[in-house]
């Protein structure tokens, strides 16, 4: 629920959220249905668990926007994340992707871990972290 709410609260309002429910067996579908009155949110439910790569491809195939990203149910965005990333890409058209630093919140700890995205991680580890737009 918190992940979906973080998208709804974005300062940039012209977004589309495609939620691919990968045959979840918990109360995920009930949570998603709470938000479907927002026409920017679309639900696709897999009849069987297809795993992440196939589910991402289903979402991308149905996307209508010029820019793409994806997130997970345990991630959430700061309110200006999409606006700032989009602004960077619009003002710097020689770049095709932007990623940001992110904060890891530990469920049972009060400690926050601020994580920086390093160029060497992108080149050697194929890692961009949890907040990106391309």
Beta strands, then each sheet from edge to edge (+ up, - down):
strand 1: 17-21
strand 2: 41-45
strand 3: 98-99
strand 4: 102-105
strand 5: 112-115
strand 6: 132-133
sheet 1: 1+ 2+
sheet 2: 3+ 6-
sheet 3: 4+ 5-
end
